[in-house]
Amino acid sequence: MSTTLIAGGTVVSSTGRSEADVLIDGEKIVAVLAPGSTLLGHDLKSSVDTVLDAAGKYVVPGGIDAHTHMQMPFGGTEASDTFETGTRAAAWGGTTTIVDFAIQKYGERVMDSLQSWHDKADGECAIDYGFHQIIGDVNDDSLKAMEGLTGEGISSYKLFMAYPGVFYSDDAQIYKAMRVGAETGLMTMMHAENGPAIDAMVAELLAQGKTDPYYHGVARAWQMEEEATHRAIMLANLTGAPLYVVHVSAKQAVAQLAAARHNGQNVFGETCPQYLYLSLEDQLGAPGFEGAKWVCSTPLRSKLEHHQDHMWQALRTNELQMVSTDHCPFCMKGQKDMGVGDFSKIPNGIGGVEHRMNLIYQGVVDGKIPLERWVEITSTTPARMFGMYGRKGVITPGADADVVIYNPQGHTSIGLEKTHHMNMDYSAWEGFEIDGHVDTVLSRGRVIVDDNQYLGSKTHGQYLRRDPSQYLI
């Protein structure tokens, strides 16, 4: 096994920062040393195989994106990133672990669907990966199968309160699944929107001739998100199940989560970069059909109502615990344009797995969050929330050597002809400028990105068996 010394950098954790050198042996971190320490010898640099100079840079644990959808079938098409292209793009942006979703569709067996996702990902990932399990058909057989998920290294499952006829679960099904989740230690993840009411609003808008992408946001009003979030919280309270609400976009939904947490309930939430930076008016309301680029669910919210500012505030105060991407990319040509003349037929999703670390770091530069909080919400908390901490999400002896050397003096221009490695024909982040740069990325001790070169391999990533959540109160 080879040895690597990351020398001269500032190691940043969720709790602080310090000047330190990081020693890696094979795939593991074996020591974090004071600069110039002679504890392991007088000339450590000369005794290792590789020295990476991190002077003037931050040394942080690799990013963990706990919400991605590679090769996801949706709306008559499939997400355009494969596990190969999507994890390679993630690596470029400093993300070294993803947790994707295995999808049980109506009429399928849970374990069969899980195996199909293993078949898609095995040998195709540049970085390590795990799975959440979507339960799209809650019945006696799938409830029984849920009891076996922990044995497969899966400690979380997802339900949908949206998309009737596709993934939707009614309250009785949610109640039954949460009962199993509470008994088996599974984290319940919830897409919280009132799907039947949304479908009624969609039909009304289309009947009125309101077909542009903008009306996707109108139909999925914040009231639909707040109501479903409250209902999910109440069902979780009744059953004792821990609850994690995905892609929170409305400040009113945050208030529901905060109230439940104030009462001591194991309730958590994530937001995504799109809800921090993009808006109903500026993106979904772009001229013509351009707004289709930003159709996602939950939708982009009105900047006039200050949802975006509230998301940043919630991240500062831990009313929201982390940032994922809900990476579900579709091309404009041949995919998004399926919805020309009918916004309800636009595949829902935004590509962002490559840019999350940079976009949230810009929040540090802009004074919205501290540097340590950046590490916490992009790496450490995802590791704790989903049973990976100790191996992932931290720079400490014994952890996997997933490390990013981040240059605060660097610069990243995002755009289709600039920084863009996702398998898409446009960038939802076109024109964004980041005051920082991912210089070097290591995955389990192997340098996979360095000096604007990709050095990784699609066979490097390994399936990550996860433990129960380490974040419960």
RAPEZI-V969041 format. One record per helix or strand. SS is the DSSP state (H for helix, E for strand). FROM is the first residue (numbers start at 0). TO is the last residue. Records with the same first field share a line. If there is no record, write none. Layout:
# RAPEZI-V969041
SS=FROM-TO ; FROM-TO
This chain:
# RAPEZI-V969041
E=2-11 ; 16-24 ; 27-32 ; 49-52 ; 57-60 ; 62-67 ; 72-73 ; 76-77 ; 94-103 ; 127-134 ; 155-159 ; 167-167 ; 186-190 ; 242-244 ; 266-271 ; 321-323 ; 326-326 ; 349-349 ; 388-388 ; 391-391 ; 399-399 ; 402-406 ; 411-413 ; 418-418 ; 432-433 ; 436-442 ; 445-449 ; 452-453 ; 462-462
H=43-46 ; 82-91 ; 109-120 ; 139-145 ; 149-151 ; 170-183 ; 194-206 ; 213-218 ; 221-238 ; 250-261 ; 272-276 ; 279-283 ; 289-293 ; 302-304 ; 306-316 ; 335-338 ; 342-344 ; 355-364 ; 370-384
